[in-house]
Amino acid sequence: MELATSAATLAASIEGSAFALWIRSSSWAYPLVNLIHLLGLTLLIGPIGLLDLRMLGFGRRFPVAAVSDALTPYAATGLVLLVASGAMLFCADAVPLHRNALLQAKLCCIVLGLINAFAFRRIWSRRLVDWDQQPPFSGRVQAALSLLLWPSAGVLGRLLAYQ
């Protein structure tokens, strides 16, 4: 119970900040941050989706390492934009959002997606050239998991707007 009270107090403090008030009251701040969030989502899901599909065996004429080298920087940029803009959007409505089940599920998808991505990089980054001959089953499972987690986080985030 004490943790819930602390979380509610922190959420109220965040939502009551001058920054959150500015985002809520400005005629352009919230829409701009929302557009940046959408740009970040596009930059993350598009490249990651294409890379995951390549790792699952689609587009075999493109070497996996080259696809990864080309697309990963865009996905990383998208992730940075999403985290920054998502934090700003949260500030504007922290009190209702901090206990929202959709946001909690979205954050779980994000955490699991990040764990999966970091584990993938740690395990496979030096062996991506081998994928062109024999893609490992466990790596393909990780790619499929990525294809599930990142779009799920995006869908859950969009559903938040309708609550």
C-alpha positions in Angstrom: 0.0 0.0 0.0 2.8 2.4 0.8 4.4 1.9 -2.6 1.1 2.7 -4.3 0.8 5.9 -2.2 4.4 6.9 -3.1 3.7 6.3 -6.8 0.5 8.4 -6.6 2.4 11.1 -4.8 5.2 11.1 -7.4 2.7 11.1 -10.3 0.8 14.0 -8.8 4.1 15.9 -8.4 5.1 15.2 -12.0 1.7 16.2 -13.3 1.8 19.3 -11.2 5.2 20.5 -12.4 5.5 23.6 -14.5 6.8 21.5 -17.4 3.7 19.3 -17.4 1.4 22.3 -17.1 3.1 23.9 -20.1 2.7 20.7 -22.2 -1.0 20.6 -21.3 -1.8 24.3 -21.7 0.2 25.0 -24.8 -1.7 24.9 -28.1 1.2 23.3 -29.9 3.4 21.5 -27.3 1.3 18.4 -26.8 0.5 17.9 -30.5 4.2 18.4 -31.4 5.4 15.9 -28.8 2.7 13.4 -30.0 4.0 13.8 -33.6 7.6 13.2 -32.4 6.4 10.1 -30.6 4.7 8.9 -33.8 7.9 9.6 -35.8 9.9 7.6 -33.2 7.4 4.7 -33.4 7.8 4.7 -37.2 11.6 4.9 -37.0 11.7 2.0 -34.5 9.1 -0.4 -35.8 9.8 0.0 -39.6 13.5 -0.8 -39.5 13.2 -3.4 -36.7 10.4 -5.1 -38.5 12.3 -5.3 -41.7 15.4 -6.6 -39.9 13.4 -9.2 -38.0 11.8 -10.3 -41.2 15.2 -10.7 -42.8 16.4 -12.7 -39.9 13.4 -15.0 -40.2 14.4 -15.7 -43.8 12.6 -13.1 -46.0 14.7 -11.2 -48.5 17.6 -13.6 -48.6 19.3 -11.8 -51.4 20.3 -9.1 -48.8 23.0 -10.1 -46.3 21.8 -10.0 -42.7 24.8 -8.1 -41.5 24.4 -5.4 -44.1 20.7 -5.1 -43.3 21.4 -4.8 -39.6 24.2 -2.2 -40.2 21.8 -0.1 -42.4 18.7 -0.3 -40.3 19.8 -0.4 -36.6 20.8 3.3 -36.4 17.3 4.3 -37.5 15.7 2.0 -35.0 18.0 3.3 -32.2 17.1 6.9 -33.2 13.4 6.0 -33.1 13.8 4.4 -29.6 15.5 7.6 -28.3 12.7 9.8 -29.7 10.1 7.4 -28.2 11.6 7.4 -24.7 12.0 11.2 -24.7 8.6 12.1 -26.1 6.9 9.3 -24.1 8.3 10.8 -20.9 6.9 14.2 -21.9 3.5 12.8 -22.7 3.4 10.9 -19.4 4.2 14.1 -17.5 1.1 15.8 -18.9 -1.2 13.0 -17.6 0.8 11.3 -14.9 -1.9 10.8 -12.3 -4.3 8.7 -14.4 -1.6 7.1 -16.5 0.6 5.8 -13.6 -2.0 3.1 -12.7 -3.3 2.5 -16.2 -3.2 -1.3 -17.1 -2.6 -0.5 -20.8 0.4 1.7 -19.9 1.8 -1.0 -17.6 1.4 -3.6 -20.4 3.0 -1.3 -22.9 6.0 -0.7 -20.5 6.3 -4.5 -20.0 6.5 -4.9 -23.8 9.1 -2.2 -24.0 11.2 -3.7 -21.2 11.0 -7.2 -22.7 11.7 -5.8 -26.2 14.8 -4.1 -24.9 16.0 -7.2 -23.0 15.5 -9.2 -26.2 17.3 -6.6 -28.3 20.3 -6.4 -26.0 20.5 -10.1 -25.6 20.3 -10.5 -29.4 23.1 -8.0 -29.9 25.2 -9.6 -27.2 24.8 -13.2 -28.6 24.6 -12.6 -32.3 26.2 -9.3 -33.4 29.6 -10.9 -34.2 28.0 -13.9 -36.0 25.4 -12.2 -38.2 27.4 -13.2 -41.3 26.7 -16.9 -40.4 22.9 -16.2 -40.7 23.2 -16.1 -44.5 24.1 -19.8 -44.5 22.3 -21.2 -41.5 20.1 -18.9 -39.3 20.1 -20.3 -35.7 16.7 -21.3 -34.4 17.1 -19.4 -31.1 18.0 -16.3 -33.0 14.9 -16.7 -35.2 12.8 -17.1 -32.1 14.2 -13.8 -30.8 13.4 -12.1 -34.1 9.8 -13.4 -33.9 9.6 -12.2 -30.4 10.7 -8.8 -31.5 8.1 -8.7 -34.2 5.5 -9.4 -31.5 6.7 -7.1 -28.7 7.5 -3.8 -30.5 4.2 -3.5 -32.5 2.3 -4.6 -29.3 3.9 -1.7 -27.4 2.8 0.6 -30.3 -0.8 -0.7 -30.3 -1.1 -0.5 -26.5 0.2 3.1 -26.7 -2.4 4.0 -29.3 -5.1 2.5 -27.3 -4.2 4.7 -24.4 -5.5 7.7 -26.3 -9.0 6.2 -26.3 -9.4 5.7 -22.6 
